[in-house]
Amino acid sequence: MQSTSRFLDDLARVANGAVSTMVGIKDEIEALVRQQIERFLAEADMVPRDEFDAVKAMAAKARGEQEKLEKRLGRLEAKLGVKSTAKRRPRAKPSKPKTAKNS
């Protein structure tokens, strides 16, 4: 009975050691994959999302200001009875950001 118990204890220790080793290997693999992804993103010349959103917000604000100024200019020109010399371009639809699939 005692030899069976000792055998099971030894088997449990070996299994525990194997699990600990596997956890360590898993952690190392995750760290390596994370490093590779970070290196790829650093070399890919991609814009971080927060910078993209900031520029997008600035462009929207600038577009709104331009539209306000165009309306104001139109009212002033109408008040003065002057025809606009600048040709107005039709407003372009904002393009979708390029993704890896669209490139």
N, CA, C and O atoms as a GROMACS GRO file, in nm:
protein
  412
    1MET      N    1   0.083  -0.119   0.000
    1MET     CA    2   0.000   0.000   0.000
    1MET      C    3   0.087   0.125   0.000
    1MET      O    4   0.056   0.223  -0.068
    2GLN      N    5   0.196   0.119   0.078
    2GLN     CA    6   0.282   0.236   0.086
    2GLN      C    7   0.359   0.258  -0.043
    2GLN      O    8   0.385   0.373  -0.079
    3SER      N    9   0.396   0.155  -0.112
    3SER     CA   10   0.468   0.169  -0.238
    3SER      C   11   0.377   0.229  -0.345
    3SER      O   12   0.422   0.308  -0.428
    4THR      N   13   0.250   0.195  -0.343
    4THR     CA   14   0.154   0.253  -0.437
    4THR      C   15   0.136   0.401  -0.407
    4THR      O   16   0.129   0.484  -0.499
    5SER      N   17   0.128   0.433  -0.280
    5SER     CA   18   0.111   0.573  -0.240
    5SER      C   19   0.234   0.654  -0.280
    5SER      O   20   0.221   0.766  -0.328
    6ARG      N   21   0.353   0.596  -0.260
    6ARG     CA   22   0.475   0.666  -0.297
    6ARG      C   23   0.482   0.683  -0.449
    6ARG      O   24   0.523   0.788  -0.498
    7PHE      N   25   0.442   0.581  -0.523
    7PHE     CA   26   0.441   0.589  -0.668
    7PHE      C   27   0.348   0.700  -0.716
    7PHE      O   28   0.382   0.777  -0.806
    8LEU      N   29   0.228   0.708  -0.654
    8LEU     CA   30   0.132   0.813  -0.692
    8LEU      C   31   0.184   0.951  -0.655
    8LEU      O   32   0.163   1.047  -0.729
    9ASP      N   33   0.252   0.962  -0.540
    9ASP     CA   34   0.310   1.090  -0.500
    9ASP      C   35   0.416   1.133  -0.601
    9ASP      O   36   0.419   1.249  -0.643
   10ASP      N   37   0.502   1.040  -0.641
   10ASP     CA   38   0.605   1.070  -0.740
   10ASP      C   39   0.543   1.110  -0.874
   10ASP      O   40   0.588   1.203  -0.941
   11LEU      N   41   0.440   1.037  -0.911
   11LEU     CA   42   0.370   1.068  -1.036
   11LEU      C   43   0.306   1.206  -1.030
   11LEU      O   44   0.308   1.280  -1.128
   12ALA      N   45   0.250   1.241  -0.915
   12ALA     CA   46   0.188   1.373  -0.897
   12ALA      C   47   0.294   1.483  -0.906
   12ALA      O   48   0.269   1.588  -0.965
   13ARG      N   49   0.412   1.460  -0.848
   13ARG     CA   50   0.521   1.558  -0.855
   13ARG      C   51   0.568   1.577  -0.999
   13ARG      O   52   0.590   1.690  -1.043
   14VAL      N   53   0.582   1.469  -1.071
   14VAL     CA   54   0.625   1.478  -1.212
   14VAL      C   55   0.520   1.554  -1.292
   14VAL      O   56   0.555   1.640  -1.373
   15ALA      N   57   0.394   1.523  -1.272
   15ALA     CA   58   0.286   1.592  -1.344
   15ALA      C   59   0.285   1.739  -1.309
   15ALA      O   60   0.265   1.824  -1.397
   16ASN      N   61   0.304   1.772  -1.182
   16ASN     CA   62   0.306   1.911  -1.138
   16ASN      C   63   0.425   1.984  -1.202
   16ASN      O   64   0.411   2.098  -1.246
   17GLY      N   65   0.540   1.917  -1.206
   17GLY     CA   66   0.657   1.977  -1.270
   17GLY      C   67   0.634   2.001  -1.418
   17GLY      O   68   0.676   2.103  -1.472
   18ALA      N   69   0.568   1.906  -1.484
   18ALA     CA   70   0.539   1.921  -1.626
   18ALA      C   71   0.444   2.037  -1.651
   18ALA      O   72   0.461   2.113  -1.747
   19VAL      N   73   0.345   2.050  -1.565
   19VAL     CA   74   0.250   2.161  -1.580
   19VAL      C   75   0.321   2.294  -1.559
   19VAL      O   76   0.299   2.389  -1.634
   20SER      N   77   0.407   2.301  -1.458
   20SER     CA   78   0.483   2.424  -1.433
   20SER      C   79   0.571   2.459  -1.552
   20SER      O   80   0.582   2.575  -1.590
   21THR      N   81   0.633   2.358  -1.609
   21THR     CA   82   0.719   2.381  -1.726
   21THR      C   83   0.636   2.431  -1.843
   21THR      O   84   0.677   2.524  -1.913
   22MET      N   85   0.521   2.371  -1.865
   22MET     CA   86   0.434   2.413  -1.975
   22MET      C   87   0.386   2.557  -1.956
   22MET      O   88   0.379   2.633  -2.053
   23VAL      N   89   0.354   2.595  -1.833
   23VAL     CA   90   0.312   2.732  -1.806
   23VAL      C   91   0.426   2.828  -1.838
   23VAL      O   92   0.404   2.934  -1.897
   24GLY      N   93   0.547   2.790  -1.798
   24GLY     CA   94   0.664   2.874  -1.828
   24GLY      C   95   0.687   2.887  -1.977
   24GLY      O   96   0.717   2.996  -2.026
   25ILE      N   97   0.674   2.778  -2.049
   25ILE     CA   98   0.692   2.781  -2.195
   25ILE      C   99   0.583   2.867  -2.259
   25ILE      O  100   0.611   2.944  -2.350
   26LYS      N  101   0.461   2.854  -2.211
   26LYS     CA  102   0.349   2.934  -2.265
   26LYS      C  103   0.378   3.083  -2.244
   26LYS      O  104   0.357   3.163  -2.335
   27ASP      N  105   0.424   3.121  -2.124
   27ASP     CA  106   0.455   3.261  -2.096
   27ASP      C  107   0.566   3.312  -2.187
   27ASP      O  108   0.558   3.425  -2.237
   28GLU      N  109   0.668   3.231  -2.210
   28GLU     CA  110   0.778   3.273  -2.298
   28GLU      C  111   0.730   3.288  -2.442
   28GLU      O  112   0.770   3.382  -2.511
   29ILE      N  113   0.647   3.196  -2.488
   29ILE     CA  114   0.594   3.205  -2.625
   29ILE      C  115   0.509   3.331  -2.641
   29ILE      O  116   0.520   3.401  -2.741
   30GLU      N  117   0.426   3.359  -2.541
   30GLU     CA  118   0.343   3.480  -2.547
   30GLU      C  119   0.431   3.605  -2.552
   30GLU      O  120   0.402   3.697  -2.629
   31ALA      N  121   0.537   3.609  -2.472
   31ALA     CA  122   0.627   3.724  -2.473
   31ALA      C  123   0.696   3.740  -2.609
   31ALA      O  124   0.708   3.851  -2.659
   32LEU      N  125   0.739   3.629  -2.667
   32LEU     CA  126   0.803   3.635  -2.799
   32LEU      C  127   0.707   3.682  -2.907
   32LEU      O  128   0.743   3.763  -2.991
   33VAL      N  129   0.584   3.631  -2.904
   33VAL     CA  130   0.483   3.673  -3.002
   33VAL      C  131   0.453   3.822  -2.985
   33VAL      O  132   0.442   3.895  -3.083
   34ARG      N  133   0.440   3.866  -2.862
   34ARG     CA  134   0.413   4.007  -2.834
   34ARG      C  135   0.527   4.094  -2.888
   34ARG      O  136   0.501   4.198  -2.949
   35GLN      N  137   0.652   4.053  -2.867
   35GLN     CA  138   0.766   4.128  -2.918
   35GLN      C  139   0.765   4.134  -3.070
   35GLN      O  140   0.794   4.238  -3.129
   36GLN      N  141   0.733   4.023  -3.134
   36GLN     CA  142   0.729   4.019  -3.280
   36GLN      C  143   0.619   4.111  -3.334
   36GLN      O  144   0.640   4.182  -3.433
   37ILE      N  145   0.504   4.110  -3.270
   37ILE     CA  146   0.394   4.196  -3.314
   37ILE      C  147   0.431   4.343  -3.297
   37ILE      O  148   0.408   4.424  -3.386
   38GLU      N  149   0.490   4.377  -3.181
   38GLU     CA  150   0.531   4.515  -3.157
   38GLU      C  151   0.636   4.559  -3.259
   38GLU      O  152   0.631   4.672  -3.308
   39ARG      N  153   0.731   4.471  -3.291
   39ARG     CA  154   0.833   4.502  -3.390
   39ARG      C  155   0.770   4.523  -3.527
   39ARG      O  156   0.806   4.616  -3.599
   40PHE      N  157   0.677   4.436  -3.564
   40PHE     CA  158   0.608   4.449  -3.693
   40PHE      C  159   0.533   4.582  -3.701
   40PHE      O  160   0.541   4.652  -3.802
   41LEU      N  161   0.460   4.617  -3.596
   41LEU     CA  162   0.384   4.741  -3.597
   41LEU      C  163   0.476   4.863  -3.601
   41LEU      O  164   0.443   4.963  -3.665
   42ALA      N  165   0.590   4.856  -3.533
   42ALA     CA  166   0.685   4.967  -3.535
   42ALA      C  167   0.744   4.985  -3.674
   42ALA      O  168   0.766   5.098  -3.718
   43GLU      N  169   0.768   4.876  -3.745
   43GLU     CA  170   0.827   4.884  -3.878
   43GLU      C  171   0.723   4.906  -3.988
   43GLU      O  172   0.759   4.940  -4.100
   44ALA      N  173   0.596   4.888  -3.957
   44ALA     CA  174   0.491   4.895  -4.059
   44ALA      C  175   0.453   5.038  -4.097
   44ALA      O  176   0.372   5.057  -4.188
   45ASP      N  177   0.508   5.137  -4.029
   45ASP     CA  178   0.479   5.277  -4.060
   45ASP      C  179   0.329   5.305  -4.051
   45ASP      O  180   0.271   5.368  -4.140
   46MET      N  181   0.267   5.257  -3.946
   46MET     CA  182   0.124   5.277  -3.924
   46MET      C  183   0.103   5.391  -3.826
   46MET      O  184   0.186   5.416  -3.739
   47VAL      N  185  -0.009   5.458  -3.841
   47VAL     CA  186  -0.044   5.567  -3.751
   47VAL      C  187  -0.123   5.510  -3.634
   47VAL      O  188  -0.215   5.431  -3.653
   48PRO      N  189  -0.086   5.548  -3.512
   48PRO     CA  190  -0.164   5.501  -3.397
   48PRO      C  191  -0.308   5.552  -3.405
   48PRO      O  192  -0.334   5.660  -3.459
   49ARG      N  193  -0.400   5.476  -3.352
   49ARG     CA  194  -0.543   5.508  -3.361
   49ARG      C  195  -0.574   5.645  -3.301
   49ARG      O  196  -0.653   5.720  -3.358
   50ASP      N  197  -0.514   5.679  -3.186
   50ASP     CA  198  -0.546   5.806  -3.123
   50ASP      C  199  -0.502   5.924  -3.209
   50ASP      O  200  -0.570   6.026  -3.213
   51GLU      N  201  -0.387   5.912  -3.279
   51GLU     CA  202  -0.344   6.018  -3.369
   51GLU      C  203  -0.438   6.029  -3.489
   51GLU      O  204  -0.471   6.139  -3.533
   52PHE      N  205  -0.481   5.915  -3.543
   52PHE     CA  206  -0.574   5.915  -3.655
   52PHE      C  207  -0.704   5.984  -3.616
   52PHE      O  208  -0.756   6.067  -3.690
   53ASP      N  209  -0.756   5.950  -3.498
   53ASP     CA  210  -0.881   6.012  -3.451
   53ASP      C  211  -0.864   6.161  -3.431
   53ASP      O  212  -0.956   6.238  -3.460
   54ALA      N  213  -0.748   6.205  -3.380
   54ALA     CA  214  -0.723   6.348  -3.358
   54ALA      C  215  -0.721   6.423  -3.491
   54ALA      O  216  -0.781   6.530  -3.502
   55VAL      N  217  -0.654   6.368  -3.591
   55VAL     CA  218  -0.648   6.433  -3.721
   55VAL      C  219  -0.785   6.434  -3.787
   55VAL      O  220  -0.823   6.532  -3.851
   56LYS      N  221  -0.859   6.326  -3.771
   56LYS     CA  222  -0.994   6.319  -3.827
   56LYS      C  223  -1.084   6.427  -3.765
   56LYS      O  224  -1.162   6.491  -3.835
   57ALA      N  225  -1.072   6.446  -3.633
   57ALA     CA  226  -1.152   6.549  -3.565
   57ALA      C  227  -1.110   6.689  -3.612
   57ALA      O  228  -1.195   6.776  -3.631
   58MET      N  229  -0.980   6.710  -3.631
   58MET     CA  230  -0.934   6.841  -3.679
   58MET      C  231  -0.986   6.867  -3.820
   58MET      O  232  -1.025   6.980  -3.852
   59ALA      N  233  -0.986   6.766  -3.905
   59ALA     CA  234  -1.035   6.783  -4.042
   59ALA      C  235  -1.184   6.814  -4.042
   59ALA      O  236  -1.230   6.899  -4.120
   60ALA      N  237  -1.260   6.747  -3.956
   60ALA     CA  238  -1.404   6.774  -3.948
   60ALA      C  239  -1.429   6.916  -3.900
   60ALA      O  240  -1.518   6.984  -3.951
   61LYS      N  241  -1.351   6.960  -3.803
   61LYS     CA  242  -1.366   7.097  -3.752
   61LYS      C  243  -1.331   7.198  -3.860
   61LYS      O  244  -1.401   7.297  -3.878
   62ALA      N  245  -1.222   7.172  -3.933
   62ALA     CA  246  -1.180   7.262  -4.041
   62ALA      C  247  -1.286   7.268  -4.151
   62ALA      O  248  -1.314   7.374  -4.206
   63ARG      N  249  -1.344   7.151  -4.182
   63ARG     CA  250  -1.449   7.147  -4.285
   63ARG      C  251  -1.570   7.230  -4.240
   63ARG      O  252  -1.627   7.304  -4.321
   64GLY      N  253  -1.608   7.219  -4.115
   64GLY     CA  254  -1.720   7.297  -4.063
   64GLY      C  255  -1.692   7.447  -4.067
   64GLY      O  256  -1.778   7.527  -4.103
   65GLU      N  257  -1.568   7.484  -4.030
   65GLU     CA  258  -1.530   7.626  -4.035
   65GLU      C  259  -1.531   7.677  -4.179
   65GLU      O  260  -1.574   7.790  -4.205
   66GLN      N  261  -1.483   7.594  -4.272
   66GLN     CA  262  -1.482   7.635  -4.412
   66GLN      C  263  -1.624   7.657  -4.462
   66GLN      O  264  -1.650   7.754  -4.533
   67GLU      N  265  -1.715   7.569  -4.426
   67GLU     CA  266  -1.854   7.584  -4.469
   67GLU      C  267  -1.915   7.712  -4.411
   67GLU      O  268  -1.988   7.783  -4.480
   68LYS      N  269  -1.885   7.742  -4.284
   68LYS     CA  270  -1.934   7.866  -4.223
   68LYS      C  271  -1.880   7.987  -4.298
   68LYS      O  272  -1.954   8.082  -4.327
   69LEU      N  273  -1.750   7.984  -4.329
   69LEU     CA  274  -1.689   8.097  -4.399
   69LEU      C  275  -1.744   8.112  -4.541
   69LEU      O  276  -1.763   8.224  -4.589
   70GLU      N  277  -1.772   7.999  -4.608
   70GLU     CA  278  -1.832   8.008  -4.742
   70GLU      C  279  -1.970   8.071  -4.736
   70GLU      O  280  -2.004   8.153  -4.821
   71LYS      N  281  -2.049   8.034  -4.636
   71LYS     CA  282  -2.182   8.094  -4.622
   71LYS      C  283  -2.170   8.243  -4.592
   71LYS      O  284  -2.244   8.325  -4.648
   72ARG      N  285  -2.077   8.277  -4.503
   72ARG     CA  286  -2.058   8.418  -4.467
   72ARG      C  287  -2.013   8.498  -4.589
   72ARG      O  288  -2.061   8.608  -4.613
   73LEU      N  289  -1.920   8.441  -4.665
   73LEU     CA  290  -1.872   8.508  -4.785
   73LEU      C  291  -1.986   8.526  -4.884
   73LEU      O  292  -1.999   8.631  -4.947
   74GLY      N  293  -2.068   8.424  -4.899
   74GLY     CA  294  -2.183   8.434  -4.990
   74GLY      C  295  -2.278   8.545  -4.948
   74GLY      O  296  -2.327   8.620  -5.032
   75ARG      N  297  -2.304   8.555  -4.818
   75ARG     CA  298  -2.393   8.664  -4.770
   75ARG      C  299  -2.331   8.800  -4.794
   75ARG      O  300  -2.400   8.893  -4.836
   76LEU      N  301  -2.200   8.813  -4.769
   76LEU     CA  302  -2.132   8.941  -4.791
   76LEU      C  303  -2.131   8.977  -4.939
   76LEU      O  304  -2.152   9.093  -4.976
   77GLU      N  305  -2.107   8.878  -5.023
   77GLU     CA  306  -2.107   8.904  -5.167
   77GLU      C  307  -2.247   8.944  -5.214
   77GLU      O  308  -2.262   9.033  -5.298
   78ALA      N  309  -2.347   8.877  -5.160
   78ALA     CA  310  -2.485   8.912  -5.197
   78ALA      C  311  -2.518   9.054  -5.152
   78ALA      O  312  -2.586   9.128  -5.222
   79LYS      N  313  -2.471   9.090  -5.034
   79LYS     CA  314  -2.496   9.223  -4.980
   79LYS      C  315  -2.428   9.329  -5.066
   79LYS      O  316  -2.484   9.437  -5.089
   80LEU      N  317  -2.309   9.298  -5.115
   80LEU     CA  318  -2.236   9.393  -5.198
   80LEU      C  319  -2.276   9.385  -5.344
   80LEU      O  320  -2.240   9.472  -5.423
   81GLY      N  321  -2.347   9.282  -5.381
   81GLY     CA  322  -2.389   9.265  -5.520
   81GLY      C  323  -2.275   9.220  -5.609
   81GLY      O  324  -2.271   9.253  -5.728
   82VAL      N  325  -2.182   9.145  -5.553
   82VAL     CA  326  -2.065   9.099  -5.627
   82VAL      C  327  -2.080   8.950  -5.653
   82VAL      O  328  -2.124   8.874  -5.568
   83LYS      N  329  -2.042   8.910  -5.775
   83LYS     CA  330  -2.043   8.768  -5.804
   83LYS      C  331  -1.912   8.708  -5.755
   83LYS      O  332  -1.807   8.772  -5.759
   84SER      N  333  -1.920   8.586  -5.709
   84SER     CA  334  -1.802   8.517  -5.660
   84SER      C  335  -1.710   8.483  -5.775
   84SER      O  336  -1.754   8.430  -5.878
   85THR      N  337  -1.581   8.513  -5.758
   85THR     CA  338  -1.484   8.481  -5.862
   85THR      C  339  -1.427   8.341  -5.842
   85THR      O  340  -1.376   8.280  -5.936
   86ALA      N  341  -1.435   8.292  -5.722
   86ALA     CA  342  -1.381   8.159  -5.694
   86ALA      C  343  -1.486   8.054  -5.729
   86ALA      O  344  -1.602   8.065  -5.690
   87LYS      N  345  -1.443   7.956  -5.803
   87LYS     CA  346  -1.534   7.846  -5.835
   87LYS      C  347  -1.545   7.757  -5.713
   87LYS      O  348  -1.444   7.719  -5.654
   88ARG      N  349  -1.664   7.725  -5.677
   88ARG     CA  350  -1.684   7.638  -5.562
   88ARG      C  351  -1.684   7.494  -5.607
   88ARG      O  352  -1.754   7.455  -5.701
   89ARG      N  353  -1.604   7.417  -5.539
   89ARG     CA  354  -1.596   7.275  -5.569
   89ARG      C  355  -1.708   7.203  -5.496
   89ARG      O  356  -1.743   7.240  -5.384
   90PRO      N  357  -1.764   7.100  -5.558
   90PRO     CA  358  -1.862   7.020  -5.484
   90PRO      C  359  -1.793   6.951  -5.368
   90PRO      O  360  -1.678   6.909  -5.378
   91ARG      N  361  -1.863   6.941  -5.260
   91ARG     CA  362  -1.807   6.879  -5.141
   91ARG      C  363  -1.785   6.730  -5.165
   91ARG      O  364  -1.877   6.657  -5.202
   92ALA      N  365  -1.662   6.688  -5.144
   92ALA     CA  366  -1.628   6.547  -5.166
   92ALA      C  367  -1.668   6.465  -5.044
   92ALA      O  368  -1.664   6.513  -4.931
   93LYS      N  369  -1.708   6.343  -5.071
   93LYS     CA  370  -1.740   6.253  -4.961
   93LYS      C  371  -1.610   6.212  -4.893
   93LYS      O  372  -1.510   6.187  -4.961
   94PRO      N  373  -1.610   6.205  -4.760
   94PRO     CA  374  -1.488   6.161  -4.693
   94PRO      C  375  -1.456   6.017  -4.730
   94PRO      O  376  -1.543   5.931  -4.734
   95SER      N  377  -1.329   5.995  -4.758
   95SER     CA  378  -1.290   5.860  -4.798
   95SER      C  379  -1.274   5.772  -4.676
   95SER      O  380  -1.243   5.819  -4.566
   96LYS      N  381  -1.296   5.643  -4.697
   96LYS     CA  382  -1.280   5.548  -4.588
   96LYS      C  383  -1.132   5.529  -4.562
   96LYS      O  384  -1.053   5.526  -4.657
   97PRO      N  385  -1.092   5.516  -4.434
   97PRO     CA  386  -0.950   5.490  -4.406
   97PRO      C  387  -0.907   5.358  -4.465
   97PRO      O  388  -0.982   5.260  -4.465
   98LYS      N  389  -0.786   5.355  -4.516
   98LYS     CA  390  -0.735   5.232  -4.575
   98LYS      C  391  -0.700   5.133  -4.467
   98LYS      O  392  -0.641   5.168  -4.364
   99THR      N  393  -0.736   5.012  -4.491
   99THR     CA  394  -0.699   4.905  -4.400
   99THR      C  395  -0.608   4.811  -4.475
   99THR      O  396  -0.580   4.831  -4.593
  100ALA      N  397  -0.561   4.711  -4.408
  100ALA     CA  398  -0.470   4.616  -4.471
  100ALA      C  399  -0.537   4.548  -4.590
  100ALA      O  400  -0.469   4.515  -4.688
  101LYS      N  401  -0.668   4.526  -4.583
  101LYS     CA  402  -0.740   4.461  -4.692
  101LYS      C  403  -0.751   4.552  -4.813
  101LYS      O  404  -0.743   4.506  -4.927
  102ASN      N  405  -0.770   4.686  -4.789
  102ASN     CA  406  -0.790   4.780  -4.898
  102ASN      C  407  -0.660   4.819  -4.966
  102ASN      O  408  -0.664   4.869  -5.078
  103SER      N  409  -0.545   4.799  -4.903
  103SER     CA  410  -0.417   4.844  -4.957
  103SER      C  411  -0.378   4.764  -5.077
  103SER      O  412  -0.273   4.789  -5.136
   0.00000   0.00000   0.00000
